[in-house]
Amino acid sequence: MDESGWLDEREEKSVYDLHNNDPQDEGYRRFLSKLTGPLLERLQPGALGLDFGCGPGPALAGMLREAGMNMALYDPFFYPEASALGRQYDFITCTEVVEHLHRPAEIFHQLDALLVSGGWLGVMTCFQTDDERFANWHYRRDPTHIVFYRQATLEWLARAHGWTLDIPAKDVALFHKV
């Protein structure tokens, strides 16, 4: 989206405040398991992870802690802990985050720097697949969604960063920093 269409910070946060991402909601946990399941298959017990863009109720981080992972949180609105961005991680999750990025190239570069060699970046976002239906696509109509990804875009990101890419489920991408 052109920058002129972006919400200002206050407006953007007011939209996020409406989200109900209850960590105890079984339906939400099932939704997040599309990422946690395949990611956990690739991680060692006790791995250190960062939930980047965790939102006000970091359900994903809670699920990963329940599975034995050590988690740090970062969200520019709800957990703006700069110290979380000053270390490296075995894995990073970005669930329903990358479509909100004002400067995606910069953020993907930052995420690469935050990953140890051999680390994993798990991304979940609704892949854009149909140009003819784009104008009426529900995902596009969220005013905080300003960038969209096709599988080809994710493949390009993997090549640009020297990562491998696996798409284990619909709208889930796992990047491996080799």
trRosetta pair geometry for C-beta under 8 A, 3 or more apart (Angstrom, degrees):
i j d omega theta_ij theta_ji phi_ij phi_ji
1 5 4.8 -99 169 74 114 127
1 6 6.7 138 105 -66 120 72
1 145 8.0 115 -22 112 132 54
1 146 4.0 -93 33 -152 118 78
1 147 7.0 -110 9 -59 78 54
2 5 5.3 88 69 4 78 104
3 6 5.5 -31 -160 -2 49 119
3 102 7.8 63 -115 -156 91 97
5 146 7.4 162 94 -124 102 103
6 12 7.8 -12 173 -68 86 120
6 102 6.8 44 -123 -112 151 103
6 146 6.0 12 -99 -102 89 149
7 11 3.8 -129 -175 97 111 117
7 12 4.4 151 94 -61 120 76
7 15 7.0 132 34 -8 175 130
7 143 5.6 83 -44 137 119 114
7 144 6.4 -44 21 -88 131 70
8 11 5.1 87 52 14 70 105
8 12 6.9 -135 95 -9 31 93
9 12 5.7 -56 -144 36 28 113
9 13 6.3 25 160 -16 64 106
10 13 6.1 -56 -148 37 27 107
10 14 6.5 30 153 -23 62 106
11 14 5.6 -54 -151 31 32 114
11 15 7.0 33 152 -19 63 99
11 143 7.8 -59 144 116 114 135
12 15 6.0 -55 -161 30 34 110
12 16 6.7 28 147 -13 67 106
12 77 7.8 -141 112 -75 100 138
12 100 7.9 112 -163 -160 121 112
12 144 5.5 109 -142 -110 84 106
13 16 5.4 -56 -148 40 40 111
13 17 6.2 49 152 -29 69 101
13 77 5.1 168 -111 -138 101 134
14 17 5.6 -44 -147 27 33 118
14 18 7.3 39 151 -24 57 99
15 18 5.9 -55 -167 23 37 114
15 19 7.8 48 141 -32 62 92
15 142 7.5 120 179 -173 139 90
15 143 6.5 -151 -84 64 155 99
15 144 5.1 -171 93 -36 150 125
16 19 5.7 -34 -165 5 49 117
16 55 6.8 -153 -170 -132 111 90
16 56 7.3 138 148 -22 101 106
16 77 6.0 99 78 85 158 164
16 78 7.8 -132 140 -39 135 113
16 144 7.1 99 -55 -92 84 168
17 56 7.5 71 -114 -35 52 148
19 55 6.5 -73 93 -156 144 135
19 56 7.4 153 76 26 104 109
20 25 7.8 89 135 -40 93 154
21 25 7.8 -128 -172 31 34 130
21 28 6.1 148 -152 -157 60 148
21 55 5.4 47 43 114 152 149
21 56 7.1 137 49 58 107 80
21 57 4.7 180 90 62 87 109
21 59 5.6 -131 155 -6 95 123
22 25 4.0 95 77 -24 105 108
22 28 6.2 148 61 18 69 152
22 57 6.1 -35 -106 141 26 166
22 59 7.1 67 109 -77 27 129
23 28 7.7 -105 -110 96 19 132
23 29 7.7 65 -173 -73 47 99
23 57 5.2 -142 -32 165 89 105
23 58 7.2 16 -80 82 122 41
23 59 3.8 -175 -107 -103 69 80
23 62 4.9 51 -155 33 133 157
23 63 7.9 -159 -156 -39 92 82
25 28 4.0 61 87 13 112 112
25 29 6.6 173 89 -13 57 84
25 59 7.7 -46 42 -113 89 150
26 29 5.5 -53 -144 39 34 114
26 30 6.3 40 154 -24 66 102
27 30 5.6 -50 -149 32 32 113
27 31 6.5 36 150 -20 63 103
28 31 5.5 -50 -152 34 35 116
28 32 6.4 30 152 -14 66 105
28 59 6.0 -21 129 155 121 174
29 32 5.7 -55 -146 41 33 109
29 33 6.3 45 151 -34 64 102
29 59 6.6 -126 -85 172 72 123
29 63 6.3 151 -141 -86 93 129
30 33 5.5 -47 -151 21 31 119
31 34 6.5 -37 179 0 40 110
32 35 6.1 -57 -175 40 57 101
32 36 5.8 42 137 -13 86 113
32 59 6.1 -160 -35 113 161 111
32 60 5.1 -154 -156 -93 136 85
32 63 6.1 159 113 8 134 159
32 95 6.3 15 -126 -152 90 159
32 124 7.8 -172 -131 32 54 168
33 36 5.1 -59 -125 50 46 105
33 37 5.1 54 172 -32 80 103
33 63 7.5 -133 -80 -173 73 154
34 37 6.9 -37 -133 25 12 109
34 38 7.8 -6 163 6 44 107
34 124 6.5 110 91 -122 110 134
34 169 4.6 -146 -167 107 93 153
34 170 7.4 -60 -158 61 139 70
34 171 7.2 28 137 74 148 93
34 172 5.3 -156 142 -53 99 136
35 38 6.9 -75 -159 46 29 95
35 39 5.8 19 159 -16 69 122
35 60 7.2 -7 78 -135 129 124
35 93 6.5 104 147 -143 139 114
35 95 5.9 -131 14 -96 163 110
35 122 5.1 112 -170 164 110 127
35 124 4.7 -89 -62 -49 128 128
35 169 7.7 -122 -67 50 45 128
35 172 5.3 -171 -88 -129 72 120
36 39 5.7 -67 -140 44 28 110
36 40 5.8 29 166 -24 69 110
36 60 6.8 -168 -64 -149 111 82
36 63 5.4 -66 -98 123 162 130
36 64 6.3 -144 -127 -74 111 80
36 67 7.2 167 -180 -18 116 152
37 40 6.3 -61 -148 33 20 106
37 41 7.0 24 154 -23 57 104
37 168 8.0 -148 93 123 94 137
37 169 7.9 73 63 -33 116 142
38 41 5.7 -50 -156 25 36 118
38 42 7.1 21 154 -11 63 108
38 122 7.9 153 86 -124 96 120
38 166 7.7 -154 168 113 134 121
38 168 3.8 135 -115 84 158 162
38 169 6.5 -158 -20 -11 137 105
38 172 6.7 122 38 137 140 144
38 174 6.2 -125 124 -43 120 142
39 42 6.0 -72 -163 39 36 105
39 43 6.4 26 151 -21 73 116
39 91 6.6 115 -173 -171 115 151
39 93 7.1 -2 -116 -90 170 107
39 120 6.4 156 -144 129 90 146
39 122 4.7 -26 -89 -78 132 148
39 174 6.4 -178 -89 -108 75 121
40 43 5.7 -62 -138 35 37 110
40 64 7.6 -165 -80 -123 101 78
40 67 5.5 -78 -118 171 135 156
40 69 7.9 -116 -109 -42 89 123
42 120 5.8 107 109 -74 133 154
42 174 7.0 131 6 -178 159 146
42 176 7.7 -117 -176 -93 146 113
43 47 4.5 -103 -171 10 110 150
43 49 7.9 -24 -127 -61 150 119
43 69 6.8 0 140 -93 153 116
43 90 6.8 99 -138 131 99 123
43 91 6.0 -55 -97 -26 121 145
43 120 6.9 -99 -74 24 90 141
44 47 5.2 117 62 -58 74 101
44 90 7.3 -92 40 -172 96 153
45 68 5.0 -30 -152 129 85 140
46 68 6.1 -56 -57 154 52 96
46 69 7.0 152 -134 -118 11 38
46 70 6.3 26 -169 -16 58 103
47 69 5.5 -28 64 -129 77 92
47 70 7.1 -150 98 32 33 82
47 90 3.9 -115 -169 87 103 151
47 91 5.9 51 137 6 133 108
48 69 7.6 153 -99 -176 16 83
48 70 4.8 -29 -105 78 64 110
48 71 7.9 167 -160 -82 51 27
48 72 7.4 27 -179 -9 91 102
48 89 5.3 -129 113 -139 90 70
48 90 5.0 114 52 6 67 100
48 91 7.8 162 89 31 45 69
49 61 7.7 -172 99 -122 113 78
49 64 5.9 -60 58 150 152 153
49 69 5.2 10 7 166 122 130
49 70 6.9 150 22 80 71 54
49 71 5.2 -23 73 -106 93 71
49 72 7.2 -166 98 26 46 71
49 89 5.7 81 -129 -174 28 124
49 90 6.4 -62 -70 64 64 86
49 91 4.5 -23 -108 75 97 90
49 92 6.6 167 -161 -87 75 31
49 93 6.5 32 175 -9 123 97
50 71 7.4 140 -98 -159 22 65
50 72 4.9 -24 -107 69 73 99
50 73 7.6 164 -157 -87 63 15
50 74 6.2 4 -175 9 107 111
50 84 6.2 130 -133 174 113 105
50 89 4.6 -112 -10 -63 102 163
50 91 7.6 -167 28 101 66 51
50 92 4.7 -13 63 -115 98 83
50 93 7.3 -170 91 27 52 66
50 114 6.5 -45 24 154 156 135
51 54 4.0 65 122 -85 113 110
51 58 5.5 112 100 -154 156 117
51 60 5.5 151 -129 87 127 108
51 61 4.1 -90 -21 -65 150 104
51 64 7.5 179 -65 26 111 139
51 71 5.9 23 -16 -169 104 116
51 72 7.3 -169 21 87 70 47
51 73 5.4 -16 60 -112 102 65
51 74 7.2 170 83 32 56 63
51 92 8.0 169 -85 -161 20 58
51 93 5.2 -16 -116 63 63 107
51 95 7.7 -29 -155 14 92 104
52 74 5.3 -7 -119 68 60 107
52 75 7.8 142 -177 -77 36 58
52 92 5.4 20 -10 -175 120 107
52 93 6.7 173 25 77 76 47
52 94 5.1 -29 75 -84 104 83
52 97 6.4 133 108 150 81 173
52 111 6.8 -90 -10 -104 174 107
53 74 7.3 -4 -31 97 38 76
53 75 5.5 89 -136 -110 27 81
53 76 7.8 -9 -101 4 69 82
53 94 5.7 54 35 -139 125 75
53 95 7.4 -167 91 49 104 55
53 96 7.8 -151 126 86 124 59
53 97 3.3 108 88 -120 161 132
53 100 7.2 149 -143 55 138 130
54 58 3.9 -1 171 -107 125 103
54 60 6.8 -137 -133 50 84 104
54 61 5.7 -1 -132 -21 134 123
54 73 4.8 -59 13 -148 157 95
54 74 6.8 117 -3 58 103 36
54 75 4.9 -106 45 -47 72 115
54 78 7.0 -114 80 80 83 121
54 79 5.9 8 52 24 117 137
55 58 6.6 158 63 -80 72 57
55 75 5.9 175 -44 -114 20 155
55 78 5.9 47 176 25 25 154
56 75 7.8 -124 -57 95 41 163
56 77 7.9 -53 -62 106 83 104
56 78 4.6 -144 -86 -122 58 148
58 61 4.0 -2 152 28 118 119
58 62 6.2 136 108 -22 77 87
58 71 7.9 164 148 142 137 140
58 73 5.4 -82 -81 -114 160 126
58 75 7.9 -151 -78 -26 103 129
58 79 7.4 17 -54 -26 128 147
59 62 5.5 -58 -153 36 34 115
59 63 6.4 34 153 -20 68 103
60 63 5.7 -53 -150 34 33 111
60 64 6.4 27 153 -14 65 107
60 93 5.7 -144 144 120 140 152
60 95 5.2 155 -61 10 156 149
61 64 5.8 -58 -147 41 32 109
61 65 6.2 37 152 -22 66 104
61 71 4.3 148 -157 159 97 155
61 73 5.8 -35 -71 -83 166 96
61 93 7.9 -168 -71 52 68 133
62 65 5.6 -51 -146 34 32 112
62 66 6.4 36 153 -21 64 103
63 66 5.6 -51 -152 32 32 115
63 67 6.7 25 150 -13 63 107
64 67 5.5 -57 -150 41 36 110
64 69 4.2 -41 160 52 94 134
64 71 5.5 111 88 -69 117 128
64 93 7.4 -161 -45 -17 149 147
65 68 7.8 114 -177 -19 31 7
65 69 6.1 -90 -84 67 35 74
65 70 7.6 57 -111 -111 77 24
65 71 5.4 -84 -63 8 93 123
69 91 7.8 -56 -148 52 139 123
72 81 7.7 -125 178 88 100 136
72 84 4.6 166 155 -134 123 103
72 87 7.7 124 -20 58 168 122
72 89 7.3 -124 33 -92 117 124
73 79 4.3 -48 129 157 110 166
73 81 6.8 81 86 25 76 129
73 84 6.5 -94 77 -103 37 158
74 79 5.7 -140 -128 103 20 105
74 80 7.6 55 -157 -123 70 27
74 81 6.0 -113 -102 56 74 85
74 84 4.2 -165 -66 98 106 141
74 85 6.2 91 -114 -53 154 89
75 78 4.3 1 91 51 134 88
75 79 4.3 75 31 38 87 85
75 80 7.0 -71 86 -61 52 55
76 80 5.5 47 -149 -99 37 95
77 80 7.2 105 -15 -53 7 101
79 84 7.5 35 139 -5 108 155
81 84 4.5 77 96 -11 105 108
81 85 7.9 159 104 -5 65 81
82 85 5.8 -60 -165 37 50 108
82 86 6.8 51 142 -29 72 109
83 86 5.4 -58 -153 27 43 120
83 87 7.8 24 163 -12 68 102
84 87 7.5 -71 -163 31 31 97
85 110 7.4 -19 -156 177 114 120
85 114 6.8 -74 -147 -94 61 127
87 114 7.6 56 89 -148 46 83
88 113 8.0 -108 -101 145 93 54
88 114 5.8 172 -122 -174 55 44
88 115 6.6 40 -162 151 91 6
88 116 4.8 102 148 -62 124 78
88 119 7.6 -134 171 -52 97 153
89 92 5.5 106 82 -61 140 83
89 114 5.7 13 17 151 100 92
89 115 6.2 -48 67 -106 78 50
89 116 6.8 -142 81 -8 27 88
89 119 6.3 101 100 -144 65 142
90 115 8.0 41 -170 -149 10 71
90 116 6.0 -19 -94 32 47 121
90 118 7.9 -31 -145 102 74 90
90 119 5.3 -168 -169 -117 31 92
90 120 7.3 13 144 25 65 84
91 115 7.6 29 -110 -124 25 97
91 119 5.8 -173 -77 -169 44 87
91 120 4.2 -7 -115 64 97 92
91 121 7.2 -179 -158 -76 64 31
91 122 6.7 26 180 -7 111 103
92 111 5.7 -156 90 -156 161 100
92 114 6.1 72 -65 101 142 121
92 115 6.2 -96 -4 -76 115 95
92 119 7.3 48 -4 156 86 123
92 120 7.5 -168 31 98 58 56
92 121 5.1 -7 63 -116 98 73
92 122 7.2 -171 92 28 49 69
93 121 7.9 165 -87 -162 28 49
93 122 4.7 -17 -112 68 73 107
93 123 8.0 170 -160 -76 50 35
93 124 8.0 2 -171 4 91 99
94 97 4.1 -105 -173 53 86 129
94 98 5.5 71 140 -44 133 91
94 111 7.4 -43 -42 -108 132 149
94 121 7.2 8 5 -178 108 91
94 122 7.0 174 29 91 63 56
94 123 4.9 -7 69 -110 104 73
94 124 7.3 -178 96 28 59 62
94 125 7.9 -16 119 -42 98 103
95 122 7.6 0 -64 117 82 99
95 123 7.8 177 -82 -155 40 34
95 124 4.5 12 -130 47 70 115
96 99 7.2 -40 -164 28 53 111
96 124 6.2 -26 -37 97 62 93
96 125 6.4 136 -104 -99 39 64
97 100 6.0 -73 -170 33 44 110
97 101 7.3 57 144 -48 75 94
97 123 7.7 -108 52 -138 95 80
97 125 7.5 -96 46 -73 49 106
98 101 5.6 -26 -157 -9 49 120
98 104 6.5 64 -168 -126 87 112
98 107 7.7 -180 -123 100 77 138
98 123 5.7 14 -18 -152 138 120
98 125 5.1 -80 55 -51 103 146
98 147 7.2 -83 147 87 74 111
98 149 6.6 13 113 -25 129 136
99 125 5.1 152 -35 -147 102 124
99 126 7.4 12 -58 38 148 82
99 139 7.3 -88 -149 173 162 108
99 142 8.0 64 127 75 131 127
99 144 8.0 86 113 116 92 76
99 145 4.4 -15 150 -138 118 87
99 146 7.1 136 162 36 63 49
99 147 5.9 -163 -146 69 45 65
99 148 6.3 28 -125 -92 99 55
99 149 7.5 -113 -81 -2 80 95
100 144 5.4 -6 -116 154 99 97
100 145 6.7 -63 -76 -100 61 44
100 146 6.7 67 -140 21 32 93
100 147 7.9 -76 20 33 9 91
101 104 4.2 104 101 -82 134 73
101 107 5.0 -106 -142 16 136 152
101 146 7.6 -134 64 67 41 102
101 147 5.9 -46 61 34 84 136
102 146 6.9 21 -96 77 54 148
103 106 4.1 5 134 28 116 121
103 107 6.2 133 92 -21 74 90
104 107 5.6 -61 -144 40 35 109
104 108 6.1 32 162 -18 72 105
104 147 5.4 -130 -38 111 137 170
105 108 6.1 -55 -145 38 28 107
105 109 6.4 30 153 -19 62 107
106 109 5.7 -57 -152 36 30 113
106 110 6.3 32 150 -20 65 106
107 110 5.4 -51 -147 37 35 114
107 111 6.3 37 153 -21 67 103
108 111 5.6 -48 -143 35 34 113
108 112 6.5 42 153 -23 62 101
108 157 6.0 -102 -158 -151 155 117
108 161 6.8 -118 153 -58 106 137
109 112 5.7 -51 -154 31 31 115
109 113 6.7 29 150 -16 63 105
109 161 7.8 -163 -100 -100 52 109
110 113 5.7 -58 -153 37 34 110
110 114 6.4 30 151 -19 67 108
111 114 5.5 -57 -147 37 34 112
111 115 6.6 35 154 -24 66 105
111 121 5.8 77 153 -118 125 136
112 115 6.0 -58 -153 29 31 110
112 121 7.8 -48 -82 -48 55 146
112 161 5.0 -143 -98 -150 139 127
112 163 7.7 -123 -111 -48 103 117
112 177 6.7 143 -144 -103 74 127
115 119 3.5 -161 -171 79 97 141
115 120 7.5 -177 -139 38 127 20
115 121 6.2 -74 -72 -54 143 97
115 177 4.7 140 121 -6 135 153
116 119 4.5 119 54 -44 66 116
116 177 7.4 157 90 80 38 134
117 177 6.1 -122 -132 123 38 106
117 178 7.5 20 -168 164 81 19
118 176 7.6 -20 -159 -175 36 90
118 177 6.5 -37 15 83 13 82
118 178 7.1 53 -88 -119 48 39
119 176 7.7 173 92 -152 35 53
119 177 4.9 11 56 38 78 120
120 174 6.0 -21 -163 -168 109 95
120 175 6.9 144 -160 77 54 53
120 176 5.8 -23 -102 -101 73 65
120 177 7.5 -140 -70 10 26 82
121 163 7.3 -45 31 -132 117 155
121 174 7.4 152 78 -158 51 46
121 175 4.2 -9 58 58 103 107
121 177 7.2 77 -14 -34 100 98
122 172 7.3 -17 -167 -166 88 93
122 173 7.5 159 -155 86 43 53
122 174 5.5 -11 -104 -106 73 76
122 175 7.9 -156 -69 25 29 71
123 154 7.5 -164 72 -123 140 119
123 172 7.3 154 86 -156 54 46
123 173 4.5 -9 62 61 102 99
123 174 7.8 -172 25 -77 70 32
123 175 7.1 38 -2 -7 109 104
124 171 5.9 57 -162 133 73 90
124 172 5.1 -15 -102 -102 84 73
124 173 7.7 -178 -78 23 39 67
125 148 7.9 -176 148 -141 124 54
125 149 5.8 75 90 35 134 121
125 171 6.2 -138 82 -170 32 93
125 173 8.0 -21 30 10 88 108
126 139 4.6 -132 73 -100 147 156
126 148 7.9 -42 87 -140 82 96
126 171 5.3 -26 -107 -123 39 131
127 149 6.1 -69 -122 96 64 80
127 150 6.2 78 -173 -133 93 35
127 151 6.0 24 -152 -49 142 73
127 154 7.9 -60 -111 -16 109 129
127 170 7.6 -120 17 -175 115 68
127 171 5.4 -146 -9 -101 87 66
128 134 6.9 34 -158 -109 112 104
128 137 7.6 24 -125 -163 85 175
128 139 7.9 -142 -85 84 79 136
128 148 4.1 67 -40 152 133 124
128 149 6.4 148 11 68 94 29
128 150 5.3 -65 69 -72 86 74
129 150 6.9 128 -86 -127 50 85
130 133 4.3 17 115 34 123 107
130 134 6.7 -171 98 -49 65 70
130 137 7.5 153 69 -80 98 120
131 134 5.4 -25 -151 -19 37 121
133 136 6.0 -73 -171 58 68 92
133 137 5.7 96 129 -66 86 88
134 137 5.3 -34 -145 -9 34 123
134 140 6.2 87 -179 -47 69 158
135 140 7.5 -106 -141 89 14 153
136 141 7.9 1 -163 -48 35 119
137 140 4.3 78 75 4 101 110
137 141 7.1 -175 90 -16 55 86
138 141 5.8 -61 -155 29 35 113
138 142 7.8 45 152 -30 63 89
139 142 6.5 -40 -169 9 39 109
139 145 6.0 -160 162 -175 72 174
139 148 7.4 106 119 -111 120 116
140 145 6.4 -128 -125 97 28 129
140 148 7.0 -26 -91 -64 88 140
141 145 8.0 39 56 45 27 123
142 145 4.3 75 75 -3 103 110
145 148 7.2 49 164 -71 107 87
149 153 4.5 -135 -151 79 74 135
149 154 5.8 72 171 -50 123 90
150 153 4.8 108 49 -2 70 99
150 154 7.4 -136 95 0 43 84
151 154 5.6 -56 -153 38 38 111
151 155 6.3 41 148 -21 68 103
151 167 6.6 -30 -128 -63 109 158
152 155 5.5 -50 -147 35 35 115
152 156 6.5 39 151 -22 64 102
153 156 5.6 -51 -152 33 33 113
153 157 6.5 36 149 -20 64 102
154 157 5.5 -47 -148 33 36 114
154 158 6.5 40 151 -21 64 101
154 165 6.0 132 140 -145 98 147
154 167 7.5 97 101 -75 151 112
154 173 4.9 -129 -156 -115 146 155
154 175 7.9 -139 -174 -69 94 105
155 158 5.7 -51 -152 33 33 114
155 159 6.6 30 152 -15 64 104
155 165 5.9 -130 -103 41 56 159
156 159 5.8 -56 -150 38 33 108
156 160 6.1 33 154 -21 67 110
157 160 5.7 -57 -143 38 29 113
157 161 6.3 4 165 1 65 112
157 163 7.5 -12 124 46 76 125
157 165 7.9 100 75 -80 87 131
157 175 7.3 -72 115 -95 108 142
158 161 6.5 -75 -148 48 24 93
158 163 4.4 -102 -145 80 71 92
158 164 6.3 27 -169 -162 125 11
158 165 3.9 -91 -71 -40 155 112
158 175 5.7 -158 -101 -125 89 102
159 162 7.7 30 -172 -71 29 31
161 175 7.3 32 76 -180 134 139
161 177 7.4 -64 139 -108 111 87
162 177 7.4 55 96 -146 88 66
162 178 6.7 -119 146 55 89 85
163 175 4.2 12 162 -175 150 101
163 176 5.9 146 -166 65 85 42
163 177 5.5 -46 -103 -87 92 51
163 178 6.9 140 -130 4 40 83
164 175 7.2 153 75 -157 43 53
164 176 4.6 -11 54 53 95 104
164 178 6.0 59 -13 -28 101 122
165 173 6.2 -29 -156 -164 100 101
165 174 7.2 139 -157 77 49 52
165 175 5.7 -20 -98 -101 70 69
165 176 7.8 -157 -68 16 26 77
166 173 7.6 143 76 -160 45 52
166 174 4.6 -18 64 63 94 104
166 176 7.3 42 -1 -17 104 108
167 172 6.4 135 -157 83 63 65
167 173 5.6 -28 -98 -101 78 65
167 174 7.6 180 -83 20 29 75
168 172 5.8 -49 58 98 78 123
168 174 6.2 27 -6 -1 109 123
169 172 4.3 37 62 27 88 131
